[in-house]
Amino acid sequence: MDTRGWVLKAIETLRFASEKDIVRWLDEEGESLSKDELQRTLERLLQEGYLELKNDLFRLKHKNSSHSAFDNLFKD
């Protein structure tokens, strides 16, 4: 798995995670990342819309596709 995949898996598992939490989880899984590499990956995932950041905690961004699909289905 690549760096991006590991970071997404860590955040998915932890639900809400700070950088320290992500590093700790990755260490427990036997995967180590440098601080710079982790920060670059987190920034990229934020820009791509995969993550949200609030109060130094990262979480997966909720997809509203199911709501829009439902609305489109019953749109008059």
C-alpha positions as CSV (number, residue, x, y, z in Angstrom):
1,M,0.0,0.0,0.0
2,D,1.3,3.5,-0.7
3,T,1.6,6.4,1.7
4,R,-1.8,7.8,0.8
5,G,-3.5,4.5,1.3
6,W,-1.9,4.0,4.8
7,V,-2.9,7.5,5.9
8,L,-6.5,7.0,4.7
9,K,-6.7,3.6,6.4
10,A,-5.4,5.1,9.7
11,I,-8.0,7.9,9.6
12,E,-10.8,5.5,8.7
13,T,-9.8,3.3,11.6
14,L,-9.4,6.1,14.1
15,R,-12.4,8.1,12.8
16,F,-10.9,11.4,14.2
17,A,-7.2,11.7,14.3
18,S,-4.4,14.2,15.0
19,E,-1.0,13.8,13.3
20,K,0.3,12.2,16.5
21,D,-2.5,9.7,16.5
22,I,-1.9,8.8,12.8
23,V,1.9,8.3,13.5
24,R,1.1,6.1,16.5
25,W,-1.3,4.0,14.5
26,L,1.1,3.6,11.6
27,D,3.9,2.6,14.0
28,E,1.7,-0.1,15.5
29,E,1.0,-1.4,12.0
30,G,4.7,-1.4,11.2
31,E,4.7,1.4,8.8
32,S,6.8,4.5,9.4
33,L,6.6,7.9,7.7
34,S,8.6,11.0,8.2
35,K,6.8,14.0,9.6
36,D,7.3,15.9,6.3
37,E,5.9,13.0,4.2
38,L,2.9,12.7,6.5
39,Q,2.2,16.4,6.3
40,R,2.5,16.5,2.5
41,T,0.1,13.5,2.2
42,L,-2.4,15.1,4.6
43,E,-2.3,18.4,2.7
44,R,-2.8,16.6,-0.6
45,L,-5.8,14.6,0.8
46,L,-7.3,17.8,2.1
47,Q,-6.9,19.6,-1.3
48,E,-8.4,16.6,-3.1
49,G,-11.4,16.6,-0.8
50,Y,-10.9,13.3,0.9
51,L,-10.4,14.7,4.4
52,E,-11.7,17.5,6.6
53,L,-9.7,19.3,9.3
54,K,-11.2,20.8,12.4
55,N,-9.3,21.8,15.6
56,D,-6.2,19.9,14.4
57,L,-8.2,16.7,13.9
58,F,-8.5,15.0,10.6
59,R,-11.5,12.9,9.5
60,L,-12.8,11.4,6.3
61,K,-15.0,13.8,4.4
62,H,-18.6,12.6,4.2
63,K,-19.9,12.0,0.7
64,N,-23.3,13.4,0.0
65,S,-23.7,11.4,-3.1
66,S,-26.5,9.2,-1.6
67,H,-28.5,12.3,-0.6
68,S,-28.1,13.9,-4.1
69,A,-29.0,10.6,-5.8
70,F,-32.1,10.3,-3.6
71,D,-33.1,13.9,-4.4
72,N,-32.5,13.4,-8.1
73,L,-34.6,10.2,-8.1
74,F,-37.7,12.0,-6.6
75,K,-37.1,15.3,-8.3
76,D,-40.2,16.8,-9.9
